Amino acid sequence: MRFRTRYERYIGDFVLHCHILDHEDQGMMQNVRIGITDGDGGIAIGHH
């Protein structure tokens, strides 16, 4: 699944998760990477 959102002041990685532990154990936890597009549909690696 792909979600598109806009972050104006953050580039980097974080964990998105539910605070109900049963839900986390059932997959409602994932790593998220915020990056700058490279113009070809990918993410350019950049500095903060």
mmCIF file of the N, C-alpha and C atoms, coordinates in Angstrom:
data_MODEL
# 
_entry.id   MODEL 
# 
loop_
_atom_site.group_PDB 
_atom_site.id 
_atom_site.type_symbol 
_atom_site.label_atom_id 
_atom_site.label_alt_id 
_atom_site.label_comp_id 
_atom_site.label_asym_id 
_atom_site.label_entity_id 
_atom_site.label_seq_id 
_atom_site.pdbx_PDB_ins_code 
_atom_site.Cartn_x 
_atom_site.Cartn_y 
_atom_site.Cartn_z 
_atom_site.occupancy 
_atom_site.B_iso_or_equiv 
_atom_site.pdbx_formal_charge 
_atom_site.auth_seq_id 
_atom_site.auth_comp_id 
_atom_site.auth_asym_id 
_atom_site.auth_atom_id 
_atom_site.pdbx_PDB_model_num 
ATOM 1   N N  . MET A 1 1  ? 0.846  -1.153 0.000   1.00 0.00 ? 1  MET A N  1 
ATOM 2   C CA . MET A 1 1  ? 0.000  0.000  0.000   1.00 0.00 ? 1  MET A CA 1 
ATOM 3   C C  . MET A 1 1  ? 0.898  1.224  0.000   1.00 0.00 ? 1  MET A C  1 
ATOM 4   N N  . ARG A 1 2  ? 0.529  2.250  -0.709  1.00 0.00 ? 2  ARG A N  1 
ATOM 5   C CA . ARG A 1 2  ? 1.313  3.481  -0.766  1.00 0.00 ? 2  ARG A CA 1 
ATOM 6   C C  . ARG A 1 2  ? 0.427  4.649  -0.324  1.00 0.00 ? 2  ARG A C  1 
ATOM 7   N N  . PHE A 1 3  ? 0.927  5.413  0.627   1.00 0.00 ? 3  PHE A N  1 
ATOM 8   C CA . PHE A 1 3  ? 0.249  6.625  1.085   1.00 0.00 ? 3  PHE A CA 1 
ATOM 9   C C  . PHE A 1 3  ? 1.073  7.820  0.666   1.00 0.00 ? 3  PHE A C  1 
ATOM 10  N N  . ARG A 1 4  ? 0.426  8.842  0.226   1.00 0.00 ? 4  ARG A N  1 
ATOM 11  C CA . ARG A 1 4  ? 1.132  10.081 -0.104  1.00 0.00 ? 4  ARG A CA 1 
ATOM 12  C C  . ARG A 1 4  ? 0.636  11.179 0.822   1.00 0.00 ? 4  ARG A C  1 
ATOM 13  N N  . THR A 1 5  ? 1.571  11.768 1.535   1.00 0.00 ? 5  THR A N  1 
ATOM 14  C CA . THR A 1 5  ? 1.265  12.877 2.433   1.00 0.00 ? 5  THR A CA 1 
ATOM 15  C C  . THR A 1 5  ? 2.321  13.947 2.223   1.00 0.00 ? 5  THR A C  1 
ATOM 16  N N  . ARG A 1 6  ? 2.110  15.094 2.800   1.00 0.00 ? 6  ARG A N  1 
ATOM 17  C CA . ARG A 1 6  ? 3.059  16.195 2.628   1.00 0.00 ? 6  ARG A CA 1 
ATOM 18  C C  . ARG A 1 6  ? 3.619  16.599 3.988   1.00 0.00 ? 6  ARG A C  1 
ATOM 19  N N  . TYR A 1 7  ? 4.921  16.552 4.095   1.00 0.00 ? 7  TYR A N  1 
ATOM 20  C CA . TYR A 1 7  ? 5.630  16.985 5.307   1.00 0.00 ? 7  TYR A CA 1 
ATOM 21  C C  . TYR A 1 7  ? 6.482  18.177 4.915   1.00 0.00 ? 7  TYR A C  1 
ATOM 22  N N  . GLU A 1 8  ? 6.235  19.310 5.506   1.00 0.00 ? 8  GLU A N  1 
ATOM 23  C CA . GLU A 1 8  ? 6.926  20.526 5.102   1.00 0.00 ? 8  GLU A CA 1 
ATOM 24  C C  . GLU A 1 8  ? 8.270  20.716 5.791   1.00 0.00 ? 8  GLU A C  1 
ATOM 25  N N  . ARG A 1 9  ? 8.467  20.130 6.957   1.00 0.00 ? 9  ARG A N  1 
ATOM 26  C CA . ARG A 1 9  ? 9.684  20.427 7.707   1.00 0.00 ? 9  ARG A CA 1 
ATOM 27  C C  . ARG A 1 9  ? 10.374 19.192 8.256   1.00 0.00 ? 9  ARG A C  1 
ATOM 28  N N  . TYR A 1 10 ? 10.194 18.041 7.630   1.00 0.00 ? 10 TYR A N  1 
ATOM 29  C CA . TYR A 1 10 ? 10.828 16.826 8.148   1.00 0.00 ? 10 TYR A CA 1 
ATOM 30  C C  . TYR A 1 10 ? 11.281 15.942 7.002   1.00 0.00 ? 10 TYR A C  1 
ATOM 31  N N  . ILE A 1 11 ? 12.511 15.488 7.071   1.00 0.00 ? 11 ILE A N  1 
ATOM 32  C CA . ILE A 1 11 ? 13.060 14.499 6.151   1.00 0.00 ? 11 ILE A CA 1 
ATOM 33  C C  . ILE A 1 11 ? 13.750 13.459 7.021   1.00 0.00 ? 11 ILE A C  1 
ATOM 34  N N  . GLY A 1 12 ? 13.433 12.204 6.811   1.00 0.00 ? 12 GLY A N  1 
ATOM 35  C CA . GLY A 1 12 ? 14.079 11.150 7.591   1.00 0.00 ? 12 GLY A CA 1 
ATOM 36  C C  . GLY A 1 12 ? 13.154 9.981  7.845   1.00 0.00 ? 12 GLY A C  1 
ATOM 37  N N  . ASP A 1 13 ? 13.534 9.142  8.807   1.00 0.00 ? 13 ASP A N  1 
ATOM 38  C CA . ASP A 1 13 ? 12.800 7.928  9.125   1.00 0.00 ? 13 ASP A CA 1 
ATOM 39  C C  . ASP A 1 13 ? 12.116 8.048  10.487  1.00 0.00 ? 13 ASP A C  1 
ATOM 40  N N  . PHE A 1 14 ? 10.955 7.405  10.608  1.00 0.00 ? 14 PHE A N  1 
ATOM 41  C CA . PHE A 1 14 ? 10.290 7.292  11.901  1.00 0.00 ? 14 PHE A CA 1 
ATOM 42  C C  . PHE A 1 14 ? 9.404  6.062  11.884  1.00 0.00 ? 14 PHE A C  1 
ATOM 43  N N  . VAL A 1 15 ? 8.878  5.696  13.043  1.00 0.00 ? 15 VAL A N  1 
ATOM 44  C CA . VAL A 1 15 ? 8.005  4.537  13.162  1.00 0.00 ? 15 VAL A CA 1 
ATOM 45  C C  . VAL A 1 15 ? 6.574  5.032  13.337  1.00 0.00 ? 15 VAL A C  1 
ATOM 46  N N  . LEU A 1 16 ? 5.672  4.517  12.508  1.00 0.00 ? 16 LEU A N  1 
ATOM 47  C CA . LEU A 1 16 ? 4.247  4.808  12.600  1.00 0.00 ? 16 LEU A CA 1 
ATOM 48  C C  . LEU A 1 16 ? 3.595  3.597  13.245  1.00 0.00 ? 16 LEU A C  1 
ATOM 49  N N  . HIS A 1 17 ? 2.841  3.799  14.331  1.00 0.00 ? 17 HIS A N  1 
ATOM 50  C CA . HIS A 1 17 ? 2.277  2.655  15.035  1.00 0.00 ? 17 HIS A CA 1 
ATOM 51  C C  . HIS A 1 17 ? 1.030  3.030  15.803  1.00 0.00 ? 17 HIS A C  1 
ATOM 52  N N  . CYS A 1 18 ? 0.255  2.012  16.128  1.00 0.00 ? 18 CYS A N  1 
ATOM 53  C CA . CYS A 1 18 ? -0.922 2.150  16.977  1.00 0.00 ? 18 CYS A CA 1 
ATOM 54  C C  . CYS A 1 18 ? -0.475 1.993  18.427  1.00 0.00 ? 18 CYS A C  1 
ATOM 55  N N  . HIS A 1 19 ? -1.089 2.727  19.329  1.00 0.00 ? 19 HIS A N  1 
ATOM 56  C CA . HIS A 1 19 ? -0.716 2.637  20.743  1.00 0.00 ? 19 HIS A CA 1 
ATOM 57  C C  . HIS A 1 19 ? -1.420 1.509  21.480  1.00 0.00 ? 19 HIS A C  1 
ATOM 58  N N  . ILE A 1 20 ? -2.255 0.756  20.799  1.00 0.00 ? 20 ILE A N  1 
ATOM 59  C CA . ILE A 1 20 ? -2.873 -0.431 21.396  1.00 0.00 ? 20 ILE A CA 1 
ATOM 60  C C  . ILE A 1 20 ? -1.945 -1.599 21.083  1.00 0.00 ? 20 ILE A C  1 
ATOM 61  N N  . LEU A 1 21 ? -1.323 -2.173 22.108  1.00 0.00 ? 21 LEU A N  1 
ATOM 62  C CA . LEU A 1 21 ? -0.272 -3.171 21.908  1.00 0.00 ? 21 LEU A CA 1 
ATOM 63  C C  . LEU A 1 21 ? -0.732 -4.377 21.101  1.00 0.00 ? 21 LEU A C  1 
ATOM 64  N N  . ASP A 1 22 ? -1.965 -4.822 21.302  1.00 0.00 ? 22 ASP A N  1 
ATOM 65  C CA . ASP A 1 22 ? -2.487 -5.930 20.493  1.00 0.00 ? 22 ASP A CA 1 
ATOM 66  C C  . ASP A 1 22 ? -2.452 -5.586 19.004  1.00 0.00 ? 22 ASP A C  1 
ATOM 67  N N  . HIS A 1 23 ? -2.776 -4.355 18.681  1.00 0.00 ? 23 HIS A N  1 
ATOM 68  C CA . HIS A 1 23 ? -2.767 -3.925 17.273  1.00 0.00 ? 23 HIS A CA 1 
ATOM 69  C C  . HIS A 1 23 ? -1.346 -3.910 16.715  1.00 0.00 ? 23 HIS A C  1 
ATOM 70  N N  . GLU A 1 24 ? -0.404 -3.406 17.492  1.00 0.00 ? 24 GLU A N  1 
ATOM 71  C CA . GLU A 1 24 ? 1.003  -3.418 17.051  1.00 0.00 ? 24 GLU A CA 1 
ATOM 72  C C  . GLU A 1 24 ? 1.458  -4.832 16.740  1.00 0.00 ? 24 GLU A C  1 
ATOM 73  N N  . ASP A 1 25 ? 1.105  -5.762 17.629  1.00 0.00 ? 25 ASP A N  1 
ATOM 74  C CA . ASP A 1 25 ? 1.512  -7.161 17.448  1.00 0.00 ? 25 ASP A CA 1 
ATOM 75  C C  . ASP A 1 25 ? 0.889  -7.780 16.195  1.00 0.00 ? 25 ASP A C  1 
ATOM 76  N N  . GLN A 1 26 ? -0.228 -7.222 15.743  1.00 0.00 ? 26 GLN A N  1 
ATOM 77  C CA . GLN A 1 26 ? -0.916 -7.751 14.568  1.00 0.00 ? 26 GLN A CA 1 
ATOM 78  C C  . GLN A 1 26 ? -0.571 -6.980 13.289  1.00 0.00 ? 26 GLN A C  1 
ATOM 79  N N  . GLY A 1 27 ? 0.486  -6.172 13.341  1.00 0.00 ? 27 GLY A N  1 
ATOM 80  C CA . GLY A 1 27 ? 0.983  -5.536 12.122  1.00 0.00 ? 27 GLY A CA 1 
ATOM 81  C C  . GLY A 1 27 ? 0.717  -4.060 11.970  1.00 0.00 ? 27 GLY A C  1 
ATOM 82  N N  . MET A 1 28 ? 0.123  -3.413 12.961  1.00 0.00 ? 28 MET A N  1 
ATOM 83  C CA . MET A 1 28 ? -0.148 -1.983 12.825  1.00 0.00 ? 28 MET A CA 1 
ATOM 84  C C  . MET A 1 28 ? 1.048  -1.164 13.319  1.00 0.00 ? 28 MET A C  1 
ATOM 85  N N  . MET A 1 29 ? 2.210  -1.492 12.772  1.00 0.00 ? 29 MET A N  1 
ATOM 86  C CA . MET A 1 29 ? 3.447  -0.798 13.104  1.00 0.00 ? 29 MET A CA 1 
ATOM 87  C C  . MET A 1 29 ? 4.365  -0.913 11.898  1.00 0.00 ? 29 MET A C  1 
ATOM 88  N N  . GLN A 1 30 ? 4.934  0.201  11.464  1.00 0.00 ? 30 GLN A N  1 
ATOM 89  C CA . GLN A 1 30 ? 5.801  0.157  10.290  1.00 0.00 ? 30 GLN A CA 1 
ATOM 90  C C  . GLN A 1 30 ? 6.788  1.313  10.302  1.00 0.00 ? 30 GLN A C  1 
ATOM 91  N N  . ASN A 1 31 ? 7.882  1.123  9.596   1.00 0.00 ? 31 ASN A N  1 
ATOM 92  C CA . ASN A 1 31 ? 8.856  2.189  9.398   1.00 0.00 ? 31 ASN A CA 1 
ATOM 93  C C  . ASN A 1 31 ? 8.381  3.067  8.249   1.00 0.00 ? 31 ASN A C  1 
ATOM 94  N N  . VAL A 1 32 ? 8.582  4.371  8.389   1.00 0.00 ? 32 VAL A N  1 
ATOM 95  C CA . VAL A 1 32 ? 8.190  5.331  7.364   1.00 0.00 ? 32 VAL A CA 1 
ATOM 96  C C  . VAL A 1 32 ? 9.410  6.176  7.023   1.00 0.00 ? 32 VAL A C  1 
ATOM 97  N N  . ARG A 1 33 ? 9.646  6.408  5.747   1.00 0.00 ? 33 ARG A N  1 
ATOM 98  C CA . ARG A 1 33 ? 10.744 7.257  5.304   1.00 0.00 ? 33 ARG A CA 1 
ATOM 99  C C  . ARG A 1 33 ? 10.167 8.465  4.562   1.00 0.00 ? 33 ARG A C  1 
ATOM 100 N N  . ILE A 1 34 ? 10.528 9.661  5.036   1.00 0.00 ? 34 ILE A N  1 
ATOM 101 C CA . ILE A 1 34 ? 10.131 10.903 4.387   1.00 0.00 ? 34 ILE A CA 1 
ATOM 102 C C  . ILE A 1 34 ? 11.340 11.379 3.601   1.00 0.00 ? 34 ILE A C  1 
ATOM 103 N N  . GLY A 1 35 ? 11.157 11.616 2.309   1.00 0.00 ? 35 GLY A N  1 
ATOM 104 C CA . GLY A 1 35 ? 12.280 12.032 1.470   1.00 0.00 ? 35 GLY A CA 1 
ATOM 105 C C  . GLY A 1 35 ? 11.858 13.045 0.425   1.00 0.00 ? 35 GLY A C  1 
ATOM 106 N N  . ILE A 1 36 ? 12.802 13.471 -0.350  1.00 0.00 ? 36 ILE A N  1 
ATOM 107 C CA . ILE A 1 36 ? 12.583 14.416 -1.443  1.00 0.00 ? 36 ILE A CA 1 
ATOM 108 C C  . ILE A 1 36 ? 12.529 13.612 -2.734  1.00 0.00 ? 36 ILE A C  1 
ATOM 109 N N  . THR A 1 37 ? 11.531 13.863 -3.570  1.00 0.00 ? 37 THR A N  1 
ATOM 110 C CA . THR A 1 37 ? 11.418 13.114 -4.821  1.00 0.00 ? 37 THR A CA 1 
ATOM 111 C C  . THR A 1 37 ? 12.583 13.434 -5.747  1.00 0.00 ? 37 THR A C  1 
ATOM 112 N N  . ASP A 1 38 ? 12.962 12.422 -6.529  1.00 0.00 ? 38 ASP A N  1 
ATOM 113 C CA . ASP A 1 38 ? 14.056 12.603 -7.475  1.00 0.00 ? 38 ASP A CA 1 
ATOM 114 C C  . ASP A 1 38 ? 13.560 12.987 -8.871  1.00 0.00 ? 38 ASP A C  1 
ATOM 115 N N  . GLY A 1 39 ? 12.248 13.157 -9.016  1.00 0.00 ? 39 GLY A N  1 
ATOM 116 C CA . GLY A 1 39 ? 11.687 13.531 -10.308 1.00 0.00 ? 39 GLY A CA 1 
ATOM 117 C C  . GLY A 1 39 ? 11.324 12.345 -11.185 1.00 0.00 ? 39 GLY A C  1 
ATOM 118 N N  . ASP A 1 40 ? 11.751 11.139 -10.816 1.00 0.00 ? 40 ASP A N  1 
ATOM 119 C CA . ASP A 1 40 ? 11.456 9.934  -11.583 1.00 0.00 ? 40 ASP A CA 1 
ATOM 120 C C  . ASP A 1 40 ? 10.562 8.964  -10.815 1.00 0.00 ? 40 ASP A C  1 
ATOM 121 N N  . GLY A 1 41 ? 9.911  9.444  -9.746  1.00 0.00 ? 41 GLY A N  1 
ATOM 122 C CA . GLY A 1 41 ? 9.046  8.582  -8.939  1.00 0.00 ? 41 GLY A CA 1 
ATOM 123 C C  . GLY A 1 41 ? 9.746  7.935  -7.775  1.00 0.00 ? 41 GLY A C  1 
ATOM 124 N N  . GLY A 1 42 ? 11.029 8.215  -7.590  1.00 0.00 ? 42 GLY A N  1 
ATOM 125 C CA . GLY A 1 42 ? 11.790 7.664  -6.467  1.00 0.00 ? 42 GLY A CA 1 
ATOM 126 C C  . GLY A 1 42 ? 12.078 8.725  -5.427  1.00 0.00 ? 42 GLY A C  1 
ATOM 127 N N  . ILE A 1 43 ? 12.891 8.347  -4.458  1.00 0.00 ? 43 ILE A N  1 
ATOM 128 C CA . ILE A 1 43 ? 13.261 9.262  -3.370  1.00 0.00 ? 43 ILE A CA 1 
ATOM 129 C C  . ILE A 1 43 ? 14.756 9.524  -3.442  1.00 0.00 ? 43 ILE A C  1 
ATOM 130 N N  . ALA A 1 44 ? 15.115 10.789 -3.459  1.00 0.00 ? 44 ALA A N  1 
ATOM 131 C CA . ALA A 1 44 ? 16.532 11.175 -3.410  1.00 0.00 ? 44 ALA A CA 1 
ATOM 132 C C  . ALA A 1 44 ? 16.961 11.198 -1.949  1.00 0.00 ? 44 ALA A C  1 
ATOM 133 N N  . ILE A 1 45 ? 18.089 10.619 -1.657  1.00 0.00 ? 45 ILE A N  1 
ATOM 134 C CA . ILE A 1 45 ? 18.609 10.638 -0.291  1.00 0.00 ? 45 ILE A CA 1 
ATOM 135 C C  . ILE A 1 45 ? 19.189 12.021 -0.041  1.00 0.00 ? 45 ILE A C  1 
ATOM 136 N N  . GLY A 1 46 ? 18.789 12.624 1.054   1.00 0.00 ? 46 GLY A N  1 
ATOM 137 C CA . GLY A 1 46 ? 19.248 13.974 1.348   1.00 0.00 ? 46 GLY A CA 1 
ATOM 138 C C  . GLY A 1 46 ? 19.573 14.146 2.809   1.00 0.00 ? 46 GLY A C  1 
ATOM 139 N N  . HIS A 1 47 ? 20.092 15.293 3.153   1.00 0.00 ? 47 HIS A N  1 
ATOM 140 C CA . HIS A 1 47 ? 20.417 15.618 4.531   1.00 0.00 ? 47 HIS A CA 1 
ATOM 141 C C  . HIS A 1 47 ? 19.246 16.348 5.153   1.00 0.00 ? 47 HIS A C  1 
ATOM 142 N N  . HIS A 1 48 ? 19.196 16.349 6.497   1.00 0.00 ? 48 HIS A N  1 
ATOM 143 C CA . HIS A 1 48 ? 18.120 17.009 7.231   1.00 0.00 ? 48 HIS A CA 1 
ATOM 144 C C  . HIS A 1 48 ? 18.228 18.491 7.052   1.00 0.00 ? 48 HIS A C  1 
# 
